[in-house]
Amino acid sequence: MVTITRNGTAYLPLHYGKPPELLYRKIVRLTGQICELISETYGTKELIWRMADPVWFHSLSLVTGFDWNSSGTTTTTLHALKEYSNSKDLDFFVAGGKGIHMKEKSEDISTRSKLFATEKIPERVRKETDLAAKIDENLLQDTYDLYIHSVVLDYKGNYSVIQQGLNYEEKMARRYHWSSKHIMEKMEESRMGIRTDLLSDNCLDLSSPLSRKSRDSMLKAIKEKPKISNENQRTLDYYSDEKVLNLAIKVPWKNLEKIYEFEPSNFDDLLFIPGAGKSTIRALCYIAEVITGERPSYEDPVRYSYALGGKDGIPKPVNHEDYDRSIEFFGNLLRQGGMQAMEREKILKRLSRERVNSGSSYTVKS
């Protein structure tokens, strides 16, 4: 059994609407040019690892002019990069997307199946990225429901998963980042990246290392096929240390019976059984806790500012003249085909040093 590593989590207020079309067309070009330049200079693997870093990904969206704390940063940045990569013959591309486009991931990968280094890579990537979605949707029950599932990948099998969940009541979004850089033998994650003061008081995290014994006890409970009362049985549905009974949720007995019949040998198999959604996983967890006494984890698992402004005028309106010059500069850098990656790197580092020497910087409270 293998799982990929969740690299971090970002929390964003839910905003509606789209960027102006003139600004969006520029976002497509600049986002694409930056990513293409990184890919050509440092390699596709480096670009993909950066996309798995929630701080770097957020910085990319800020530098191309989107709102600093908007849920739309995820949608716009990924959609812009997907549009750019689809229009050019690059060594990387974006699969999946928002809402109904989440299901396009498999098709996006299949249409490029002949370009992969080996024929086994596409199926492996599909399975492992599907697993990341299952974990964030069903194992980490943090009151956020996934509505974005995208994968940035190359043809050697390196990939990053970027997905986002929505909490309708709080009007907040959470962005999750995963990476294929570390393949693990146990189903648990290691987080690093953005955190906020807004933590869920209603969280069941079966993906945590603290839930390892609980996951094992769930598999044991499935083999024992426990029967508790009848179809009118109710379950606990309050995820905190306070002992509270909530009798409003029905136990999904039919789904549990399917799982009992299947007898999964590991958690990967369990998550892919049809019907093994949030309520079924939660019910199995509670049943296993009653039988074995093993408790799961109930703990809820910016520094960059703008270069060109933000579409809502924070901290300043978008400067279209600077934006056009930035696109022209990076476009010229990409068109100089004879330039070696080392020369490009020297130019970029020199630009970075000039920014530091100028003393210009923003401080953003996290």
Secondary structure, DSSP 8 states (H G I E B T S, - for coil): --EEEEEEEEEEE---S---HHHHHHHHHHHHHHHHHHHHHH-HHHHHHHHT-HHHHHHHHHHTT--TT-THHHHHHHHHHHHHHHTS--SEEEEEEEGGGGGGHHHHHHTTGGGSSSTTHHHHHHHHHHHHHHIIIIIEESS-EEEEEEEEEETTS-EEEEEEEEETTTTEEEEEEEEEEEEESSS-----S---S---SS-EETTSGGGHHHHHHHHHHHHH----S-TT-B-----SSS------SB--HHHHHHHHHH--SSHHHHHTSTT--HHHHHHHHHHHHHHH----B---------SS--TT-SSS---HHHHHHHHHHHHHHHH-TT--HHHHHHHHHHHHHHHHHHT-------
